C-alpha cells in the first residue's frame, strides 16, 4: 500500500545452513578471479566471530561450483576491483542460496591472503592504476587459515563494550601467526566506535594445525585495558569447543551455546 505495488516476495526459510563467501577480484579487461572461499558460519547475532579459509564443509566440486557462480555474477554485472559474494550453503542437499555482494574487502580477507599468497590490498591499487591480472585463473589455495577478532568487550555482560586505555599490549608472533592491528600501548579504545583491538590470524598445513596455532597465539596475547576487558577467554573457549574442533557448525550454532570464557 505504501508504494502502490501489489507484488509480494516470498523467501525460503533456511535452517542449519553455513555462511560461505567467495573473494573475487576483477580487472578492467574482462578477467575475474574467484580468489578463494571462506567459511563464516560462527556468528553471534549475525555478526561474524571466526572466519576461515577454505571452507572445510565443501567438497572440491562444490568449492569449484561456488567460485564459478560468484564469477558469473560479477561478470554479468560488469564488476571490477575487489568484492565478496556471500551465500548460504545447506550441507544436507548441497545447495547454495545467494545472500548479497559486498563491494569491498571484508574484515576476514587475511585468511584468503594467507592461503593464496595474494596481497589483495596491493592488488586493488594495481588494478585501479590500470594494471591487468597476470593470469586467467587465480593462484591455488594452499593450507588453512583461521581468524578471530580480539575486541574490548565483556562476554560476561552480554558482550557489552568494555573500552578504556590500553595499559599493556603484547600480541603473539611466531610461525603461522599474523597480526593486523592499529592499536599500541598507551592508546585508548573509545566507546563510540568499533571495539576491535586487532585480528589474530593463524595459517597451517591443515585446519587442525591452524586451530592449534591460533589457540597458542591467543594464549600468548596479553592486553590489559584500564577499566575494561577483552574477549580473549571467550575466544579460547570457542576454539577448544568440540563442535568447532570437529567442524559441526551452522550460522545459528553460537547463539545456541552459552560460552562466556569464565573458565579462563
N, C-alpha and C positions, 0 to 999 in steps of 0.2 A: 504493500500500500504506500509506503514511504516514497518509493521510486517509480511507482506506476508500472511495475513489471511483475507479471504473474508467474515468472519462472521459479521453479523450486529445484534446489540442488539436494541430492541425496548422497551421503558419504558412507562408505562401508565402515562398519565397526571392526577394527583390527585389534586382536588381543594376542599377547605372547610374542610380539614382534621385536626384532632388533633394529636399531637405527644404524644404517650404514651409509657412507658417503664417498663420493669419488672426487678426488682432487684433479681438476683439469687446468690446463694452461694452453692458450692458443695464440698463434702469431697472426699477423695481418696478411698472410699469403696462403691461407687455406689449410694449414696444418694444425691439428688439435691433438694434444697429448692427454689421455686419461692416465695421469702420473701414478696414482695409487688409490687403494681402497682403505678406508678407515672404519673401525667399529666404535661407535659412541653410545653404546647401549646402557652403560652405567650412568644413570641420571637421577637427580633429586629435583622433583617438581619441574621436570622438563629442562633442567639445567645440567649440562654435561659435567661429570665429575672425573671420569677416567676415560681416556681415549687411546686407542691402539691401532697399529697397522702391521700387517694386513688384518683382515677380518678372518679369524680362525674358524668361524662358523660356516664359511663359504667353501664349496669345492672349487678347484681350479676352473671348471667350466662356468660356474656361477659367477666367479670373480670376473672372468672374461666377458660374460654377458652383461654384467652391471657396468663395466667400463664402456662397452660398446653403446649401451643405452645413453649414458651420460655424454659420450662423444657425439652421438647423433643429435641429441637435444641442443648441445652447444653449437654445432654446425648449422642446424636448422635456424637457429636464432641469429646466426652471424656473429657469435660471441668471440671477443678477443681478450687476451690477458688472462689472469688467474681467476678461478671461481670454484665453487664447491656445489655439487649436485647431491642432494640428500634424498634418501629413500627409507621406507620401512621394508624389512625382509621377514617373511614368515617361514621359519625353517621346516615346518611340517609339510608344506606344499611347495616350497622353493620359489615363491612368488615375490616380486618386487612391486612396491607402490610408491610413486613419486610424491615427495613432500614439498620441496622447494629448492630454489637455487640461490645461493649467496654469492653475490658478485664481488667477492673479495677473498683474501686469505682468512682462514679461520685460526682461532687460538691454537688449535691442535695441529697446525701444519708441520711442526717439527718432527712428528713421528713419520710423516711421509718423506721429509728430507733425509732422515737418518736411514731409512730403508731403501732409498733410491740414489742417494748421493746428489740430488738436485737441490741447488740453492734457489728456492722459489722467490725469495725477495730480490735477489740479484737478477734472476731471470726476468722478473717483471720489468725491471729497469731496462734491460736489454731490449725486450720486446717493444717497450714504449719508445725507444730510440730508433726503432725500425729494423732491428736485427730479426732474422727468422730462426725458427727452431732448426737444429742442425741435423735432425734425422726424422724419418716419418713416424717412428714409434718411440716411446719414452724408454729410459733405462729400466731394467728389470727390478723387481722388488726382492731384496735380499735380507734375510733375518727378520727380526720382530722388534718393534719399539712400542713403549707404553709411556704415557704422560699423565701426571696428576698436577693439580693446581694447589700450591701452598697458599692458603688465604688467612687473613686476620679475621677469623670468625670463631664463634664459640659453639661447638656442636651440642654442649650440654644445655645451651639456651636456644635451642631450635635454630642453630646456625646464625644467630644474630651477629652483625658486625661487631668486632672487638678491636677497634683501632687504637693507635697510640704511637708513642715514639719508639723507634727500634733501638733498644739499648745494646743488644748483641746480635751479630749477624754473621753466621758462618754456614755456608752451603757446601755440599759434598763435591768431591772430584774423584777421578779415577776412571778405570776402563769402562766404557759403555755408558758414561753419565754425561748428560748435557744439562746446563742450567741457563734458562732465559729469565732475566730479571732486570728491573730498573731501579732497584732499591739497594741502599747501602746503610751501614751502621750510622746512626745519628739522624736518619730521615724519619719522617712521620708518615704513618698510614692514615690519611684523612677519612673522616666518617662519611663524607658526602659522595665519595666515588667508589669505584671497584676496589674490593678489599684484597685483591690478589697481590701477594708478595713476590711470587715467582713461579715458574714452571720447572718441575723436575722431570726429566725425560731419560729413560734407560733404553739401551739398544743391546740386543743379544742375538746369538745364532738361532735361538728358539724362544717361544713365548715363555717357557719356564725360566730360562736364563734371564730374560728381560725383567720378569717379575722379581726374581731374586736380587738382581742388581738395583732395581728401583726400591725395594724394601731396604737394602743396605744403605742406599743414598738417603732415604728418608730418616733412617735411624741416626745417621751421622749429621743430618741437618740440625742446626742449633740456632733458633731465632727467639729472642726474648723481646717482648713488647711491653713497655711500661703501661700498666693499666689495661692491657689487652691480652690476647692469647692467639694461638693458631690452631688449625685443624690437623696438625701433624699426627696426633694419636689416632684420630678418626681414620685418616688415610692408611696408616699402618694396619689397623684392624680390618679395613676394607681389603687390602692386598692379601691378607692371610685368610680371608674367609674361604671356606671350602668351595662355594659356588663360583667365586672368582678364579680360584686355582683351577677348577675343572671346566671353566667357561660355560657354565649353565646359567645363562642370563637372558633377560629381556628388558625393555625400556621401563617396565614397572617394578623390576626386581628390588631396587634400592628403597623405593618408597614402602615396600612391604617389610623391610628389615627394621631393626631397632638399634643400629650401630651408633655409638656415641664416642668411642675412643676412651672410655673411662678406664679400660684395662691398662692403659699406658700411664 
